[in-house]
Amino acid sequence: MAATNTTPPIDSTSAEELTAKAVHKRYEGLVMVRTKAIKGKGAWYWAHLEPLLVHNNDTGLPKAVKLRCSLCEAVFSASNPSRTASEHLKRGTCPNFTSVPKPISSISPSSMGSPPSSSVQHNHRKRSSSSSGGAGGGGGGSSASYHVPPLAMVDPSRFCGELAYSPTVSATTVVTASTGSLLPQQHLMLSGGKEDLGALAMLEDSVKKLKSPKTSPGPTLSKTQIDSAFDFLADWLYESCGSVSFSSLDHPKFRAFLNQVGLPAISRREFAGPRLDAKFEEAKAESEARIRDAMFFQIASDGWRPKHHGFLGAENLVNLTVNLPNGTSVFRRAVFVSGNVPPKYAEEVLSDTITGICGNAVRQCVGVVADKFKAKALKNLENQNHWMVNLSCQYQGFNSLVKDFSKELPLFQKVTENCFKVANFVNNNSQVRSIFQKYQLQEHRHVELLRVPARDYEKLNFEPVYTMLEDILNAARALQLVLLDESYKIVSVEDPIASEFAEMGRDMRFWNELKAVHSLVKLIKEMAHEIETERPLVGQCLPLWNELRAKVKEWCSKFQIDEAPVEKVIEKRFKKNYHPAWAAAFILDPLYLIRDTSGKYLPPFKCLTSDQEKDVDKLITRLVSREEAHIALMELMKWRTDGLEPVYAQAVQLKERDPITGKLKTANPQSSRLVWETYLTEFKSLAKVAVRLIFLHATSCGFKCNLSFLRWVCAHGHSRTGMDRAQKMIFIAAHCKLERRDFSNDEDKDAELLASTNGEDDVLNEVFVDSSSV
């Protein structure tokens, strides 16, 4: 029957699309490699070579990837960047490329103060290399400074009598202390062995300094250059927010580095004191100026939910950030909390933050988005201030959905229990573990235990359970081979649990259910990660949940799972997170207008349920004064029937491809609000609601603090001075990261880097596969 199958012909259109996809994948890989290289994690030539995507003039699809030299604008093939760099840059083809000067460390010290005689200079160089090897072992970081001729020949027989010592280091020249004359090459032997060479080098250096006090000229920097260098150093130190400690500034190697590049010694007290204060005041003034420039703002509060970091207990850093209408965010303050925080305390913190920004003009605060307290603290603030729209974080909502499934779906509970049995049996039975690791080494070239979470921890967080499922899925081949092993057959006769394990391992239903649960969690995690990265606005909430429902429906169909219980869990979480502002923003944001048959761009009322339509009316009347309520509703009816002029709607909905991710994104995200402020002037009451509503963020994700810094806070939180410095460092770090729109965490980046096996080479290999065919 297999012989009768024929492969359907691939039409030219699909072939072009496949080719374009392959080209774009290569382009993305090159961009990622170049981005890492610019940050110091790759080849030097990426600073001058830029990936270029060439499109087909007829179809508009990508057809090739080129490399452009940023120095002379020349364009080359992207098949081999290393060869291009060698031929174009190193060999002098590029007219604007200047070879990078050798670093100071690569210049031999012997060339800086050697005697004029050529033979002496040659011998001196040999002695330097010998001393360098020895001083490195005994003198720590001082080896680079002590390449000078030795004082005298030491006769080991004076100290060790009949004992014979094998020479460890040979010296090519010997200088006597009295005459300074050069002696022929001999073996230098010291009573302490090669460990004495570091001390000897220091002694030689001292004698040399006493004989000729003049020091060799090093790099000289102006005061402006020194101040600028220390300013950059301070920025890096504060932005690391605990990853680099102040004590590191006193490290001998760091001080040697400063000396090597011509910088004077620095004081860690200055960096932890006056310089920190000055940087904090500068960042704070800039932040407050941006807030004053805005007509209104939203407060984002993240960190109320305990993270359960293990060694940190439930110590959390609550970030309070200000989201501005122009799409930027500025840091406001940080609050350290322990354990479960009462809703009343959270309400007070949020209220104090709002009044601290705008005083009595609290109407400037349009609302709050937080990762907790929707039912109490946020609701109370909304009831007290009718103009506020307080939302729960969508990133947290999607993550909570995984926990909901683990508690309410029998499938999750069944798979979790089965995986606990498999993992514990394999890890705890020494004979089975030995067989498993034999095949694990054969299949994966490494040996490790299956990761099993603690039962108590599993109830708090499904993440470690997901890790266990992933381990078992990845080891599926090795586990199957265990069942076929002759040694295991003997074990299974003696151990009843082994028989159960064998039955489970051969049951395809077990593996299908495991894949189903893993697939669903992965689906939700990927969507949550995208929400965290993209930081969607409130108008995107309904489309996001509709997208989730569609994907879950496909999942049910693929794994033959009953849809009803799954949809019930999703609907329950949706109602917990839902806010009427989702529907109102979806209707008022021109980004979601739909073109009808007549050519008009109308708000998508048909996508709402009847209850959601009522929510739109209720919210709009709540956000305006009583006198304006009926006017706003009339304007809403006009907006529903007339919509927006096509040319403006198309301008708002214009999209462009992101050069990094390759995804289509809105070209000008601020245009939705600007259309209401400048063009739709006839909607006086409705426009007030629209501009204050559609800019609201749907996530509270913001600055991420390093665990090392939180550990320090836990240890020194009782110190008022220490806490004050911690607050200032957090403010500076958060301010700089938000300014760059960098919402990543250094520890996550390090984990990603260390997890990659071959780093850049892996990406390049994938990018350049079959490059000749495109």
ZIDAPE-V620063 format. One record per residue. N is the residue number from 1. PHI is phi as a letter, one per 20 degrees, with the letter a starting at -180 (none if undefined). PSI is psi in whole degrees, 0 to 359 (none if undefined). Layout:
n=[N & N]
phi=[PHI & PHI]
psi=[PSI & PSI]
This chain:
n=[1 & 2 & 3 & 4 & 5 & 6 & 7 & 8 & 9 & 10 & 11 & 12 & 13 & 14 & 15 & 16 & 17 & 18 & 19 & 20 & 21 & 22 & 23 & 24 & 25 & 26 & 27 & 28 & 29 & 30 & 31 & 32 & 33 & 34 & 35 & 36 & 37 & 38 & 39 & 40 & 41 & 42 & 43 & 44 & 45 & 46 & 47 & 48 & 49 & 50 & 51 & 52 & 53 & 54 & 55 & 56 & 57 & 58 & 59 & 60 & 61 & 62 & 63 & 64 & 65 & 66 & 67 & 68 & 69 & 70 & 71 & 72 & 73 & 74 & 75 & 76 & 77 & 78 & 79 & 80 & 81 & 82 & 83 & 84 & 85 & 86 & 87 & 88 & 89 & 90 & 91 & 92 & 93 & 94 & 95 & 96 & 97 & 98 & 99 & 100 & 101 & 102 & 103 & 104 & 105 & 106 & 107 & 108 & 109 & 110 & 111 & 112 & 113 & 114 & 115 & 116 & 117 & 118 & 119 & 120 & 121 & 122 & 123 & 124 & 125 & 126 & 127 & 128 & 129 & 130 & 131 & 132 & 133 & 134 & 135 & 136 & 137 & 138 & 139 & 140 & 141 & 142 & 143 & 144 & 145 & 146 & 147 & 148 & 149 & 150 & 151 & 152 & 153 & 154 & 155 & 156 & 157 & 158 & 159 & 160 & 161 & 162 & 163 & 164 & 165 & 166 & 167 & 168 & 169 & 170 & 171 & 172 & 173 & 174 & 175 & 176 & 177 & 178 & 179 & 180 & 181 & 182 & 183 & 184 & 185 & 186 & 187 & 188 & 189 & 190 & 191 & 192 & 193 & 194 & 195 & 196 & 197 & 198 & 199 & 200 & 201 & 202 & 203 & 204 & 205 & 206 & 207 & 208 & 209 & 210 & 211 & 212 & 213 & 214 & 215 & 216 & 217 & 218 & 219 & 220 & 221 & 222 & 223 & 224 & 225 & 226 & 227 & 228 & 229 & 230 & 231 & 232 & 233 & 234 & 235 & 236 & 237 & 238 & 239 & 240 & 241 & 242 & 243 & 244 & 245 & 246 & 247 & 248 & 249 & 250 & 251 & 252 & 253 & 254 & 255 & 256 & 257 & 258 & 259 & 260 & 261 & 262 & 263 & 264 & 265 & 266 & 267 & 268 & 269 & 270 & 271 & 272 & 273 & 274 & 275 & 276 & 277 & 278 & 279 & 280 & 281 & 282 & 283 & 284 & 285 & 286 & 287 & 288 & 289 & 290 & 291 & 292 & 293 & 294 & 295 & 296 & 297 & 298 & 299 & 300 & 301 & 302 & 303 & 304 & 305 & 306 & 307 & 308 & 309 & 310 & 311 & 312 & 313 & 314 & 315 & 316 & 317 & 318 & 319 & 320 & 321 & 322 & 323 & 324 & 325 & 326 & 327 & 328 & 329 & 330 & 331 & 332 & 333 & 334 & 335 & 336 & 337 & 338 & 339 & 340 & 341 & 342 & 343 & 344 & 345 & 346 & 347 & 348 & 349 & 350 & 351 & 352 & 353 & 354 & 355 & 356 & 357 & 358 & 359 & 360 & 361 & 362 & 363 & 364 & 365 & 366 & 367 & 368 & 369 & 370 & 371 & 372 & 373 & 374 & 375 & 376 & 377 & 378 & 379 & 380 & 381 & 382 & 383 & 384 & 385 & 386 & 387 & 388 & 389 & 390 & 391 & 392 & 393 & 394 & 395 & 396 & 397 & 398 & 399 & 400 & 401 & 402 & 403 & 404 & 405 & 406 & 407 & 408 & 409 & 410 & 411 & 412 & 413 & 414 & 415 & 416 & 417 & 418 & 419 & 420 & 421 & 422 & 423 & 424 & 425 & 426 & 427 & 428 & 429 & 430 & 431 & 432 & 433 & 434 & 435 & 436 & 437 & 438 & 439 & 440 & 441 & 442 & 443 & 444 & 445 & 446 & 447 & 448 & 449 & 450 & 451 & 452 & 453 & 454 & 455 & 456 & 457 & 458 & 459 & 460 & 461 & 462 & 463 & 464 & 465 & 466 & 467 & 468 & 469 & 470 & 471 & 472 & 473 & 474 & 475 & 476 & 477 & 478 & 479 & 480 & 481 & 482 & 483 & 484 & 485 & 486 & 487 & 488 & 489 & 490 & 491 & 492 & 493 & 494 & 495 & 496 & 497 & 498 & 499 & 500 & 501 & 502 & 503 & 504 & 505 & 506 & 507 & 508 & 509 & 510 & 511 & 512 & 513 & 514 & 515 & 516 & 517 & 518 & 519 & 520 & 521 & 522 & 523 & 524 & 525 & 526 & 527 & 528 & 529 & 530 & 531 & 532 & 533 & 534 & 535 & 536 & 537 & 538 & 539 & 540 & 541 & 542 & 543 & 544 & 545 & 546 & 547 & 548 & 549 & 550 & 551 & 552 & 553 & 554 & 555 & 556 & 557 & 558 & 559 & 560 & 561 & 562 & 563 & 564 & 565 & 566 & 567 & 568 & 569 & 570 & 571 & 572 & 573 & 574 & 575 & 576 & 577 & 578 & 579 & 580 & 581 & 582 & 583 & 584 & 585 & 586 & 587 & 588 & 589 & 590 & 591 & 592 & 593 & 594 & 595 & 596 & 597 & 598 & 599 & 600 & 601 & 602 & 603 & 604 & 605 & 606 & 607 & 608 & 609 & 610 & 611 & 612 & 613 & 614 & 615 & 616 & 617 & 618 & 619 & 620 & 621 & 622 & 623 & 624 & 625 & 626 & 627 & 628 & 629 & 630 & 631 & 632 & 633 & 634 & 635 & 636 & 637 & 638 & 639 & 640 & 641 & 642 & 643 & 644 & 645 & 646 & 647 & 648 & 649 & 650 & 651 & 652 & 653 & 654 & 655 & 656 & 657 & 658 & 659 & 660 & 661 & 662 & 663 & 664 & 665 & 666 & 667 & 668 & 669 & 670 & 671 & 672 & 673 & 674 & 675 & 676 & 677 & 678 & 679 & 680 & 681 & 682 & 683 & 684 & 685 & 686 & 687 & 688 & 689 & 690 & 691 & 692 & 693 & 694 & 695 & 696 & 697 & 698 & 699 & 700 & 701 & 702 & 703 & 704 & 705 & 706 & 707 & 708 & 709 & 710 & 711 & 712 & 713 & 714 & 715 & 716 & 717 & 718 & 719 & 720 & 721 & 722 & 723 & 724 & 725 & 726 & 727 & 728 & 729 & 730 & 731 & 732 & 733 & 734 & 735 & 736 & 737 & 738 & 739 & 740 & 741 & 742 & 743 & 744 & 745 & 746 & 747 & 748 & 749 & 750 & 751 & 752 & 753 & 754 & 755 & 756 & 757 & 758 & 759 & 760 & 761 & 762 & 763 & 764 & 765 & 766 & 767 & 768 & 769 & 770 & 771 & 772 & 773 & 774]
phi=[none & f & f & e & f & c & e & f & f & e & f & f & f & f & f & f & f & f & f & f & f & f & f & f & f & f & f & f & f & f & f & f & f & f & f & f & f & f & e & n & d & a & f & f & f & f & f & d & d & d & f & c & e & e & d & f & f & e & e & n & e & f & c & a & d & c & d & d & f & f & e & c & m & f & d & c & f & e & f & b & g & f & f & g & f & f & f & e & e & f & e & n & f & f & f & d & e & d & g & f & f & f & f & g & f & e & e & f & g & f & f & e & b & e & f & f & f & f & f & f & f & f & f & f & f & f & f & f & f & f & f & f & f & f & f & f & e & d & d & m & e & e & g & f & e & d & e & c & f & f & f & b & f & d & e & f & f & f & d & c & l & f & f & e & d & e & f & e & c & d & d & e & c & c & d & f & f & e & d & m & e & e & d & f & f & b & e & e & c & d & f & e & m & f & f & f & f & f & f & f & f & f & f & f & f & f & f & f & f & f & f & c & g & f & e & f & f & d & f & d & d & f & f & f & f & f & f & f & f & f & f & f & f & f & g & f & f & f & f & f & l & o & f & d & e & f & f & f & f & e & f & g & f & f & f & f & f & g & f & f & e & n & d & f & f & d & d & f & f & f & f & e & c & g & f & f & f & f & f & f & f & f & f & f & f & f & f & f & f & f & f & f & f & e & f & b & b & c & e & d & c & c & p & f & e & g & e & l & e & m & f & e & m & d & f & c & d & e & e & d & d & d & e & d & f & f & n & e & c & c & f & d & a & c & c & e & c & c & m & e & e & f & g & f & f & f & f & f & f & f & f & f & f & f & f & f & e & d & m & e & e & f & f & f & e & f & r & c & c & b & e & a & m & f & f & d & g & f & f & f & f & f & f & f & c & f & e & e & c & d & d & e & f & f & f & f & f & f & f & f & f & f & f & f & f & f & e & d & e & g & g & f & f & f & f & f & f & f & f & g & f & f & f & f & f & f & f & e & e & f & f & f & f & f & f & f & f & f & f & f & f & f & e & d & m & b & c & b & f & f & f & d & f & f & f & f & f & g & f & e & b & e & g & f & f & g & f & f & g & f & f & f & f & f & e & g & f & f & f & f & f & g & f & e & f & f & f & f & f & f & f & f & f & e & d & f & f & f & f & f & f & f & f & f & f & e & e & f & f & g & f & f & f & f & f & f & f & f & f & f & f & f & g & f & f & f & f & f & f & f & f & f & f & e & l & f & e & f & f & e & f & f & g & f & f & f & f & f & g & f & f & f & f & f & f & f & f & f & d & l & d & f & f & g & f & f & f & f & f & f & f & f & f & g & f & f & e & f & c & g & f & g & f & f & f & f & f & e & f & f & f & d & f & d & e & e & f & e & n & f & d & d & f & e & f & f & e & e & e & f & f & f & f & f & f & f & f & f & f & f & f & f & e & d & f & f & f & e & g & f & f & f & f & f & f & f & f & f & f & f & e & e & m & c & g & g & f & f & f & f & f & f & e & f & c & c & e & f & f & e & e & n & e & f & c & f & f & c & f & e & f & g & f & f & f & f & f & d & d & e & f & f & e & f & f & f & f & g & f & f & f & e & d & f & e & f & e & e & c & d & f & b & f & d & e & f & f & f & f & f & f & f & f & g & f & c & f & f & e & f & f & f & f & f & f & f & f & f & f & f & f & f & f & f & g & f & f & f & f & e & l & d & d & e & c & g & f & f & f & f & f & f & f & f & f & f & f & d & m & f & g & f & f & f & g & f & f & e & f & l & f & f & e & d]
psi=[328 & 333 & 337 & 345 & 138 & 148 & 123 & 142 & 143 & 120 & 163 & 326 & 311 & 326 & 317 & 320 & 319 & 317 & 316 & 321 & 318 & 318 & 315 & 326 & 318 & 318 & 315 & 319 & 317 & 318 & 318 & 318 & 317 & 320 & 316 & 321 & 320 & 330 & 5 & 14 & 39 & 193 & 152 & 328 & 346 & 345 & 339 & 345 & 130 & 130 & 141 & 130 & 118 & 129 & 152 & 129 & 329 & 311 & 339 & 1 & 151 & 136 & 341 & 160 & 130 & 167 & 129 & 131 & 120 & 349 & 323 & 4 & 10 & 149 & 137 & 168 & 148 & 14 & 329 & 87 & 322 & 316 & 320 & 316 & 318 & 314 & 322 & 320 & 306 & 325 & 8 & 10 & 321 & 122 & 341 & 3 & 128 & 131 & 140 & 129 & 152 & 140 & 156 & 321 & 340 & 352 & 127 & 130 & 335 & 334 & 352 & 336 & 42 & 154 & 160 & 335 & 132 & 323 & 322 & 319 & 321 & 314 & 323 & 320 & 321 & 319 & 325 & 316 & 326 & 317 & 324 & 317 & 321 & 318 & 329 & 329 & 323 & 338 & 13 & 232 & 7 & 357 & 325 & 340 & 349 & 44 & 76 & 158 & 147 & 160 & 308 & 163 & 133 & 127 & 112 & 338 & 340 & 336 & 336 & 12 & 237 & 346 & 137 & 132 & 134 & 132 & 132 & 327 & 137 & 141 & 135 & 337 & 150 & 131 & 128 & 150 & 329 & 318 & 336 & 15 & 154 & 133 & 158 & 164 & 129 & 169 & 129 & 122 & 130 & 151 & 332 & 6 & 199 & 344 & 339 & 344 & 325 & 314 & 321 & 319 & 320 & 319 & 316 & 320 & 320 & 316 & 318 & 319 & 322 & 323 & 317 & 93 & 339 & 126 & 153 & 139 & 130 & 183 & 132 & 130 & 146 & 165 & 323 & 317 & 320 & 314 & 319 & 318 & 316 & 332 & 316 & 320 & 317 & 317 & 313 & 317 & 314 & 323 & 336 & 338 & 59 & 340 & 326 & 122 & 158 & 327 & 336 & 336 & 338 & 3 & 135 & 320 & 322 & 320 & 322 & 322 & 313 & 316 & 322 & 323 & 6 & 20 & 143 & 167 & 151 & 160 & 124 & 333 & 324 & 319 & 331 & 355 & 258 & 318 & 322 & 316 & 317 & 317 & 321 & 314 & 321 & 314 & 320 & 318 & 319 & 319 & 313 & 327 & 320 & 320 & 318 & 329 & 342 & 148 & 330 & 172 & 169 & 142 & 130 & 129 & 116 & 137 & 0 & 330 & 126 & 136 & 344 & 65 & 11 & 268 & 343 & 359 & 230 & 30 & 126 & 153 & 116 & 119 & 134 & 111 & 152 & 118 & 127 & 157 & 334 & 7 & 353 & 164 & 144 & 146 & 144 & 304 & 167 & 143 & 129 & 128 & 156 & 136 & 203 & 125 & 135 & 145 & 325 & 321 & 317 & 319 & 318 & 319 & 315 & 317 & 318 & 323 & 318 & 311 & 331 & 335 & 311 & 7 & 232 & 346 & 59 & 348 & 346 & 333 & 111 & 332 & 186 & 142 & 128 & 160 & 6 & 170 & 31 & 319 & 335 & 285 & 311 & 321 & 319 & 316 & 324 & 318 & 324 & 333 & 94 & 341 & 354 & 147 & 106 & 121 & 156 & 147 & 128 & 328 & 316 & 324 & 317 & 320 & 323 & 333 & 325 & 317 & 323 & 314 & 318 & 331 & 326 & 342 & 119 & 328 & 316 & 316 & 319 & 313 & 319 & 313 & 316 & 319 & 325 & 316 & 313 & 310 & 315 & 321 & 313 & 318 & 323 & 337 & 111 & 320 & 315 & 319 & 319 & 317 & 316 & 315 & 333 & 313 & 332 & 317 & 321 & 318 & 322 & 356 & 25 & 163 & 131 & 158 & 155 & 132 & 123 & 123 & 157 & 145 & 321 & 319 & 328 & 326 & 332 & 327 & 128 & 350 & 311 & 330 & 318 & 321 & 319 & 315 & 318 & 319 & 316 & 320 & 317 & 331 & 15 & 316 & 315 & 320 & 323 & 322 & 330 & 317 & 335 & 350 & 138 & 322 & 322 & 325 & 325 & 318 & 318 & 335 & 323 & 331 & 118 & 329 & 326 & 324 & 319 & 319 & 318 & 318 & 319 & 319 & 332 & 352 & 115 & 334 & 321 & 314 & 323 & 318 & 323 & 314 & 322 & 310 & 314 & 319 & 318 & 316 & 318 & 319 & 312 & 320 & 321 & 320 & 320 & 319 & 320 & 322 & 317 & 321 & 313 & 335 & 68 & 157 & 172 & 328 & 343 & 357 & 310 & 313 & 326 & 314 & 326 & 322 & 319 & 314 & 318 & 319 & 321 & 325 & 318 & 321 & 316 & 318 & 319 & 318 & 9 & 52 & 141 & 125 & 327 & 305 & 327 & 313 & 326 & 317 & 316 & 316 & 323 & 316 & 323 & 314 & 326 & 323 & 337 & 143 & 140 & 336 & 335 & 311 & 318 & 314 & 323 & 324 & 322 & 340 & 117 & 345 & 334 & 12 & 145 & 134 & 125 & 184 & 334 & 354 & 355 & 151 & 108 & 153 & 146 & 59 & 329 & 345 & 353 & 153 & 169 & 322 & 322 & 325 & 318 & 323 & 323 & 312 & 313 & 318 & 316 & 317 & 331 & 327 & 350 & 170 & 164 & 322 & 329 & 352 & 310 & 328 & 317 & 320 & 323 & 319 & 327 & 320 & 320 & 318 & 323 & 323 & 326 & 322 & 213 & 146 & 135 & 317 & 324 & 321 & 318 & 324 & 320 & 320 & 4 & 133 & 155 & 157 & 130 & 125 & 337 & 307 & 338 & 1 & 152 & 129 & 157 & 128 & 321 & 89 & 336 & 349 & 330 & 313 & 321 & 327 & 318 & 326 & 333 & 326 & 316 & 55 & 342 & 342 & 75 & 311 & 316 & 327 & 324 & 319 & 315 & 312 & 332 & 350 & 313 & 348 & 351 & 136 & 145 & 359 & 153 & 6 & 134 & 229 & 134 & 124 & 144 & 146 & 328 & 325 & 320 & 325 & 319 & 319 & 318 & 323 & 328 & 16 & 340 & 342 & 124 & 318 & 316 & 318 & 324 & 317 & 322 & 316 & 319 & 319 & 320 & 317 & 313 & 313 & 313 & 319 & 314 & 319 & 319 & 327 & 324 & 358 & 41 & 105 & 18 & 175 & 134 & 323 & 325 & 321 & 317 & 318 & 320 & 319 & 313 & 334 & 333 & 132 & 304 & 9 & 236 & 325 & 321 & 315 & 315 & 320 & 318 & 324 & 320 & 11 & 127 & 39 & 335 & 340 & 351 & none]
